[in-house]
Amino acid sequence: MSEAFKGLAEAYASLQGARSAWFVRARHVPETIAKLGLIGPSDRLVVRANDFTDAYLHHFGNGVLTFAMDQTPEAFLDATRSSAHPAAGGPKEGHASYADGAGARYDRLFWLVNSIGCRGLRVPDIRVLAEAAHEAGAILIVDNTVASAWGCQPLSLGAHIVLEALDRVAGGALHAKAVAIAVARSVSGKGRKRRTDELAHRAYCLLAQRLGGEFSQLVFNVDDADLAIISEGLQTLGERMQRHTDHARVIAEYLAAHPLVPQTCYPGLKSHPDHDVAARTLMHGFGPAVDFELAERMSAGTFIKRCAASHRDRPAGGRATRLSPLCGDESHYIRLFAGLDDPIDIVDSLEQAMRLYCNPPHA
């Protein structure tokens, strides 16, 4: 383990209020969880991520994976009860998720939700969901990629594990995509007020067996050059994310008032169904992303091609605002990640693309 890794892990853990942190080379959160083998064939993973369904289906079989229909505790409980647990028939040979040595459990339950995610950029009440997870015996995992560690601290709200793809932390400069993992402290208080969170301890054991103990790493596949980029990115993260977030709000307010945009979804808008939850869950604003719907005659793919500021080929998390089709090129839904570029220029580019649809050039 290099000193560069140890210092960075400590810094990231401190930012997240975590017991420990690690870094894994992976494209996104579902791949990270699969790569580490956290979910065994006799475990259950309940996910709310309807904008990332294909990735979860690719990495996890139907036997362990169930999708929640909403981000509420009731929806997660319904999904948990919806079918027989894979471990109902007893331990299975080849279980991939031993974390506690002798006497390991075969029926672990995991709930996973995004701090900002799904179509419409929904924001769950993580504190309420964490309380329900505790009652259900579920380890709560939060994908914090959109909000970032600067914009949300799920561990302080009761989550057990938080994962974050580091494109935005690194400013789009990574040579290979990486994901950070942080785990909650399992002990709080002192003396008679000392409390131990068994689920947080179990989560730590799962991760430590695969990645090493506190501030160490057995699987070390993020190279020193990328570690240096992540370290530099953490030093400027707050300043950059504030600009990303402020620019997203400007663009969202423009889109919300546009007659050719039937729907704009941004947690900072009072019309958003989770506005009040977002105000008490997120920090420093409402995130860098905006979802919006085009008029029916417009396809997302064509609109993006005609929008000069779409920057679809630019690095994720970088300086440039990026547009991508949320449900495929033929859909009418677009997700915009605000960059560090002038939001007025982005608004002008969007306006020109809208007008081009209304008044296409003659052949």
Secondary structure, 3 states (H helix, E strand, C coil): CCHHHHHHHHHHHHHHCCCEEEEEECCCHHHHHHHHCCCCCCCEEEEECCCCHHHHHHHCCCCCEEECCCCCHHHHHHHHHCCCCHHHHCCCCCCCCCCCCCCCCCCCEEEEEECCECCCCECCCHHHHHHHHHHHCEEEEEECCCCHHHHCCHHHHCCCEEEEECCCCCCCCCCCCEEEEEECCCEECCHHHCEECHHHHHHHHHHHHHHCCCCCCCCCCCCHHHHHHHHHHHHHHHHHHHHHHHHHHHHHHHHHCCCCCCEEECCCCCCCCCHHHHHHHCCCCCCCEEEEECCCCCCHHHHHHHCCCCCCCCCCCCCCCEEEECCCCCCCEEEEECCCCCHHHHHHHHHHHHHHHHCCCCC
